Amino acid sequence: MSRAQTAAVAAAAAAAAAPAFLATSGVKAVASGHSAQLRGSQTAGSASLSAPAALLGSASALLAAQICGKVGKPRRSMTVVTAFENELGVQAPLGFWDPLGLSKDGDVYSFKRRRSVEIKHGRICMLATMGYITPEIAGKFPGYLDPTIKLKFEDIPNGLAAISKVPLAGWIQMIAYAGFCEISAGYDADVNKRTPGDMGWKPPLFGNNSPEMKQRRLNVEIANGRLSMMAIIGMFFQDGLTGQAWGDWANYTDSPLRAFENELGVQAPLGFWDPLGLSKDGDVYSFKRRRSVEIKHGRICMLATMGYITPEIAGKFPGYLDPTIKLKFEDIPNGLAAISKVPLAGWIQMIAYAGFCEISAGYDADVNKRTPGDMGWKPPLFGNNAPEMKQRRLNVEIANGRLAMMAIIGMFFQDGLTGQAWGDWANYTDSPLRAKVA
């Protein structure tokens, strides 16, 4: 298998792993007058059907995919009494994290179905991660994997390259075993009758099967499974790009990112980080142009972040912002609400000032003639303008600007959801993740 092919397989594996977090049965909640139990229980007679997860791997690697479908079933009525803030898998530091709003309809069955799928994918990824590690440390089994074709265990390479070596009978065995696990435990029984992920098997070495202990073990397993899902995807990409299961970045000599590894803004711990591959064409001008834009956006966001903080601490200017309409500084609310209060003349002034800064410094001159972000202005208190010092200052500014861009977006969301620039989460009473009474 060529390096390009293995890289493609790694990318496909990443796409296949997405349902580990997001798989859903697609069943919608139907509100009715029937009350449900605490945390929104469901009436009987509802289920969706999906094919068993296929366990794919070898002595050195495993991966899985679950193909979900749905079959029409009698619709169930439900009333959501409490959302999912205290359900299985809700753990620190993120708490209940559902950025796509998949659980906002309050459908308890769909939530538990997704949790069950996540746990199963996590288990497969824990095995897959160990499948990468174990052959490197402990070696491989002696003898033949398939005597009929004289295929030895030692002939199976570690990592993605093993996929092309496993015989058809091996794939059939793995798929059959995955099906056996699903059917023998009762398909969807962990969702409908037990706890998501509870397949009805009691490990002989774990004698304490109290509900509290089982809940704790499942939460620990979920955390480890999530870590393994991230780990195995990282291993797939590392393998696909470097050609080795434990390949060094230095082996990826074809990387289009190498041209910019030592450029401005490449900082620890990520180094050169370009997940969208914007720089893969190696265009130096485009790279510097993007770096210039990033620095300028960072500067604006640093000012914006201070604009949120300063009025809360130091108060506001006395007098009028616009005497013609009797608009005082103290009349401007803090945060997003200020947007509707700023008069047209204020917007014109801000846009004009931004244009002045660009034109006076020479448009794109920092990209074409100087260093990205260098507008030709020498701060009077910083006398040392040696190239090394300027490079260091720009790198520090980039790091602070990146932090400020994240901070101001967080402030915008906090403000927009709670109604206050420094609003408490408790103020977000309309959250779909909070308790609701029908």
Disulfide bonds with the S-S distance in Angstrom:
none
